[in-house]
Structure formats: structure tokens, C-alpha cells
Amino acid sequence: MNLENSKVPEALAGRQPTEDELFYVDWGKETIKQNLSFLNDVLRQLLTLNTALIGSSAVFFDESILGKDFKLAVIIVFMFSLFVCLVGVLPVETDVNPQAPGLVKEHKQKATKWKRCLLYISFSSFFLGFVLVLFGLYSSR
């Protein structure tokens, strides 16, 4: 059989990646690396917002503006969101062999999934707090 004249299927034929393709591959790798630090930053900012909102709802919402029951519910919801943020900013600790890339990848994926879940829970609670404030303001009219 003459191998020189045989046609190589297109799927098996290789070519050098273009600069654009290499750029996007590198960018994708960097994005994956930065996911955890980005999630931590968002959780820290949400932590700050929750702290400010707990203080403002405890001090500035007079019972004539927002009923006592709504005020208590708002504070509890913002406190829950604050607690979830505090848990979220803590590092995810596991024993991982840094010489095993598969285990490192699995650890980072689990940590990212965990922090993203906590972020969704905290943001949902944060949003619920605002809904309660608006509903409480509307019902006190």
C-alpha cells in the first residue's frame, strides 16, 4: 500500500493554531484561574452591603415607616445573607496533592461550585430583604 498517495481524513490532519486561537485558549485558562478570586471579591462586597443594610435597617427604619415585624424580618434576612457571605469568603480547605493535576482540578471545581452556590443563596436572601422592605413600606401606607 502506498502511504504517500493515500488521503488523510480532514479530522486527522493537523495545523498550527493561529495567534487568535492561542489567545483565546490562554484567555480561557486565565478566566478559569480567576473564577475563585472573583467569587471571593463578590462575596466580600456583598458582605459589606449586608453589614451596611443591617445597620441602616436597625437604626434608620422607624416603626412608623416600617412595621416592627417587617423590620425584624428584614434584619434576620440580611443577617442570614451576611452569615452566608462570611462562610463563602472562608477558604475551602482540603488535603490535595499539588503534584496530581487531576486532583487539583477537581478541588478547584468543587470550591468554585461551592462558592457560587453560597453566592446565589446570599444574593437571593439579599434580594428578599429588599422585597420585604418594599412590601413593608407599601403596607404601612
Secondary structure, 3 states (H helix, E strand, C coil): CCCCCCCCCCCCCCCCCCHHHHHHHHHHHHHHHHHHHHHHHHHHHHHHHHHHHHHHHHHCCCCCCCCHHHHHHHHHHHHHHHHHHHHHHCCCCCCCCCCCHHHHHHHHHHHHHHHHHHHHHHHHHHHHHHHHHHHHHHHCC
